[in-house]
Amino acid sequence: MATNGSPRPGRRTAIIAGLRTPFLKSGGDFKDLSAVDLGAAVVNELVARTAIDPKEYDAVVFGQVIPSQLATLVAREVALRSQLPKTVQAWTVARACATSVQAATDAADQIALGHADTIIAGGAESLSDAPIFASRKLAQALVGASRGKGVAQKLSAFSSLKLGDVTPVPPALTEPTTGLTMGQSAERMAQQNGISREAQDALSAQSHRRAADAWASGKLAEEVMGVPVPPRYERMANRDNIVRDDTTAEALAKLPPVFDRKYGTITAGNSSPLTDGAAAVILMAEEKARALGLRPLAFIRSYGYAALDPSEQLLQGPAFAAPIALDRAGLTLADMDLVDMHEAFAAQVLSNLQWFASRSFAERIGRKAPIGEIDPSRLNVNGGSIALGHPFGATGARMLLQTAREMVRRKAGHALLTICAAGAIGAAVVLDGPES
């Protein structure tokens, strides 16, 4: 990649292999595992399965959205807990829900520049292990007590605290600039774009049905490793536990709205759930892969990131990022054999699809025409985040792996991936098929 996200001739980045843990609802079988635990497990297993000499790896780029208080450099900790040499460099990235896409494009840039040949990129998230913070006043009192020279001084540091000051503070769930949660923002988008409850539930049911079919056919089983479940480690978590093969639009229609209980359309059924999991891909310079006799699954052709005002429509980033990635690839939406769009909410997916086809939006971003409509049969063909789950830091790597493998099966020429993220960020990646 050059700095503008366009391909550099002669130095393509190949996706060689990938793997992920099962994606499980937070508070379940992974509740005693940290993001580092999950990330190290998937990297170790990936290295073992591919049988590439560990000495061939130049770096690990890994991310986590809700950072651990005890292991802030998740990439380095994952590398140190793996079978890779301790000399393998590692760095941690964060771009909200697009974090492991950022990891992959960082790695692709390093490969394009000739600074590395082989990199593991991915991410992990344990919402079960989310940090709980002290209030500012309690934190100040604790610091003051630590500096006290005697019992009296230490105790006096707490004398001004009120009951509310000692209440634990969970991670912020609202956008700092708007004060709204992501779900509330999605609710506003549904209203502003005229996205019906029926359309949202239909897309969600389709996500579950396609994900269930992908599991039944064995597609996803090939991408998911088993993880021993603590504390006794006597059984394995082998598959995603959010996918429902019996979900229907009619059943989803019975669920109550969550964020606007009177007029809303966003429910637990048409939203992605809080999820624990990890995913990683091996990225390699094309010539290195050929020299090692490895067959690429796909190539990263281009990428694009974009942002908009969070007070407008928070999760519309893909509508801004996708045209950038497509233009840098020299391709159009019509050239895409597959499109994988992260399903934070069904309303968000439908809103972005609407803007993709909108002439007024195209004019707004200086384009002569919309990038176009997406054939539903090419969109999220093996299910999306609503059914599979959404461990924030891992979703991008899951999408890269899942799409690349589907490209091999279909002998697809090109694919587009998009992700919306907190902070009103959008990310998009264009992949070329292995025969391109």
N, C-alpha and C positions, 0 to 999 in steps of 0.2 A: 504494500500500500504506500502510495505517496501521502504527503501530509493532507491533501485534500480528499483522501478516501478513494482515489482512483487507482486502478491497478498499475503496477510498474512492470513493463514488459520483461519477460524472462525470469521473473522471481515470484511465481505464484505460491500462494499458501494453500496447502491441501489439508482437508479434514481426513485424517487417517483412520481414526477409531474414536469411540466414546463409550461412556457408561454412566449410569446413574443408580442411585439407591431407589427403592420404592419411595413414592411420595405418600406420606401418611399424615392424617389429621393431627394437628398439634395436641399435645396432652395424651397421646396414645403410646404406641410401642417404642417410639423414639424419645420419650420424655426425659430419659436419663442420659441421653447422648447430646453432646454439644455440637455446634457447627463444625468445630475442628475435628471432633470424632468422626462425624459423617464425611467430611471432606477427605480426611486421611484414609478412611475405609475405601472410598471410591477411587482415589488415586492409586492406592496400593493394588487394588484388584485390577484396575485398568492396566497398570504397568505389567502385572503378572500375566494377564490374558493375552496381551499383544506380543509379549516375549521380545520386545525391543530392548537391547542392552541398556540398562539404566544409565550407563556412561554417555549415551547418545543425547540425553536430555540437557538442554541449556538453561531452562528456566521453568518456573511455575508461576502463573498469574491467576490469582484466585480472589474472590470477593465475597462479602457478607454485608447485608444491609443493616440488620440490627446487631451492632457489634457486641462481642462478649467483653465484660469488664476485666476478665482474666487473660484473654488472648486477643489483643487488638490487631496483631499482624497475622491474620488467618492464613495467608498464603505461605509465609515462612513456617508457621507451626505445622501446617499440612505437609509441607516438604520435609520437615525434620522428623515427622512421624511416619514417613513413607520409607520404602526401600531405595529411594533415590540417594545418590551421594550427598553428603552434607554440604558439599561445595556448590550444589546447584542453587543459583540465585532465585529469589522469589520476591514478588511484590504484590501488595494488596490494593484492590480497586473498589470503587463504589460509585454506582450511578443508579441508585434505587432499584427498581425492578429490572432495569436493563444492565445490571451489574455484570453478569457473566457474558453478555454480549460485549461490554466494554473490555472484559478480560480477553476475549477472543480477538477483538480488533486491535488491542494493544499488542498482542502476540503476533498478529499478522503484520503489523507495522515493523516490529523488530525483525521478523523474517525477511520482509521486503527490503529493509535497510542493510541486510547482510550481517546483522548483529547476533543472529541466532538461526539455527536450522530446525530445532525441534523443541516445542514448548507445550506444556500441559496448561490448558485454560479452563476455568470453571468457577463454580461457586457453591456455597452451602448456606443453609439457614436452619436454625432451630428456634422456632417461635415458642417452643416449650421451655426454652432456656433464656427467654428474653430478660434483660437486666431490669432490676427494680432499683430506682434511685432514691436517695434521701432528698428531702427538701433543702433549699439553699441555706435556710437558717440552721437546720440540723447539721448539715455538712460543715458550716462555719463553726458550730459549737463543738463538733468532733475534732476539728483541727485545733480549736482553742484548748480543748481538754488535753490533746496530745502534747501541747506545749507547756501545760501546767507543771509546776515544780513540786507540787504536793497534792494530797487528796483534796484539800479545801479548794485549791485553785482549779483542779480538774472538775470538781463538782460545780463550781461557780459558773463555769462555761455554759452549763445547761439551765441556769436559773431563769433566764428570760424566755425560754421556750414555752410555747402553748401546745395544747393537745394536737392541734392540726399540724404543727410543725414536725411531728414525729410520724405522720402518716406516710407510708411508702408511696413513691411516685412512679407509676408505670411509664414505659416509653410513650412519647407523644404520638397520638393517632390523628392529629389534625395538621393541616398545612399551616405553617407559621404565618404565611402571608395572607391567608384567607380565613383561618379559624375553622375551616370545614374539614370533615373527614373525607376520605376518598369516596366512600359510599354516598355521602351527601352531595359531593361534586358530580358523581355519576347520576344521581337523581335529577340534578339540575340539567345535565346534558340530555337525559331522556325527555324531559319536559321541553327544553328549548329546541330539540331536533324532532320532536313528535314521534319518539320511539315508543311503540305500544308495549304493554305488558305481554300481550299474546306473542309478539315477535320475539321478545326477550326469552320467554319460556320455550318457544319453538327452537331457538338457537341453542339453548341450554340442553334441552332434551337430545338434540342432534349431537352435541358434544359428548354426552354420556353414551349414546348409542354407538358412535364411531369409536370411542375409546374402548368400549366393551368389545366391539368387533375386533379391534386391533389386539386386545389381549387374547380373545378366543382364537385368533388366527396364529398366534405365536409371535407376531411382530414385536410387541413391546417386551415380551419375555426375553428376547435376545438383547435388549438394551438395558435390562434391569438386573442388578446383582442381588443376591440374598444377604441380609444383614442379621447377625445373631441379636436377639432381643435381651437387653439387660433387665434385671440384675443377675439372673441365673444362666442366661445364654443357652437355654435348653431347647429353644425353638427359633425358627427363622422368620423374618419378615421378607416375603418374596415378591409381593406385588402391591400396587397402589390400592389403598383401601377407601378411596373416595368415589371411584367409578361405580355407577349403578347401572346394571344392564336392564333393570325394570323401570327406569325413569321414563315418564311420559310428560308431554306438555300439559295434559289434563291434571296429572298429579302435582306438577309444579305450580299450576294455577291456584291450588288450594293454600299455598303458603302465604303468610301475611307479609306485607311490606315491613322493612326493617328501619329505614331511615326517615320515612315520612309515613307514619302509620295510617293516616287518613286518606291521603291522595297519592301516595307513592307507588312505584312499580318495581323497585329494587328489593329483591328478597334473598334469603340465604341460598335459594335454589338457582338463581340466575347470576350468582356472584362466585368468584373463586374463594375457597375457604383458606383459613390459616393452616399452613402446612410445614412439615419438617422434611428435609431431604437435601441431597447433594448431587451434582452432576459435573462431568468433566469431559473434555475432548482433547485429543492429541492433534496438534497442528504442526505441519512440517513443510519445509521448502520442497517444491515439486521435484527438483533434481535430487534432493536427498532421499526422498521417498523412492524414486526410480532406482537410485543406487543400492538401496536396501531391499529392493524387490517388493516393495509395498504398493498395494493398489489403493489409490485415494477413493474415498466415498464421494467427495465433492471438493470444489475449490471456492474460496472466498473471492469473489470478483470485485465487489465494492461495498461500501457502507456509508451511512449518513446519520447524523444526529441533528436534532432540532429542538427548539423550545418556544413556548408561547407564554403569554401572561396567565398565571395560575387563576386569576380572578375571572378569566373568560370561560374556557372549557378545559378543565384540567387534564383530561385524558385523551386529548385530540392530537397529541404529539406525532403519532404515526402518519397522520395526513400531511404533516409538514416534512417528516423525515423520509418517507417513501419516495417522493419525487426526487429528492437529492440523491439517494442511492441509485435509483433507476437512471437518472441523467449521467451519473458518474460511470455507470456500467455501459452506457450507450444503448440501453434497452428500454422497452416499454412494458407497461403492465400486461399488455396482450401477449408478450413474449414469455410470461411466467407460466410454467406448467403446474406449479404448486405455489400456494400462498399460505404461510403460517402466521396468524395474527394472535398475539397473546390475549387471552380472554380474562382480563381483570374483572370485567362485568359484561354481560351480554349487551347492555345498553351502550357501553363504550365501543364494542366491536361494531355494532350497527350504526353508531354515530360516525365512526371513522369510514366505514364503507359508504355512507351517505356523502361524506365530504370528498372521498375519492372521485365520486361521480358528479360532483357539483360544479357547474360552470361558474357560479358566483365565487366559490372558494378558489377555483383555478385563477380567476382574474385577480383575486385578492393577493395571491402569492406570485403574480406576474407571469402566469402561464396562459398560452393562447387557448388551451383546451384542458378539460379534466384529464387526470391520468387514466380514468375509466372505471368500469365495473368489473367485479370479480365473479367468475363463474362459481356458484356455490359448490359444485362438485370438485373444485380444486382448492377449496378453503378448509384448512384444519381437518384434513382428511382422516387423521387418526385420533381425533379429539383434541381438545385444548385444555387450558388451565381450569376452566369451570369443572370439568370432569376429572382431570388428572391431578389437580392441586397446583399450588403456587408457593413453593419455598422461594422467597423473593430473590435471593442471590443465585439460585440454581436454575431458574426457569429459562433463561437465555441459552444456556448450554444444553438443556433438555431439548429445546426447539431446534438448535443447530444439529444435534445428533439425530433426532427423530426425522427431520426434514431430509438430511443428507442420505439416510438409509432408505427413505421412501423414494428419493431420486434414483438410487441404484435400482430399486425394484421396478420402477416405471421407465427406466432409461430416459429420465427427464433431462432437458437441456438447461433449464433455469428455474430458480425458485426465489421468492421474496419472503423475508421474515420481518415482522414489525413488533415492537413492544412499546407500550405506554408506561410512564413511570411518574412517581411523585415529583413534585416541583414543576409539573407541566413539561416534562421531557419526552421526547420521542426518539426511537432508534429503529434503524432499518438496515438489513443486510441482503445483498444479492448473492446467491450461490450459482455456480456453474456445475453442471453434471460432470461425472468422472470421464466421460468420453469427449468432452468439449476441448 
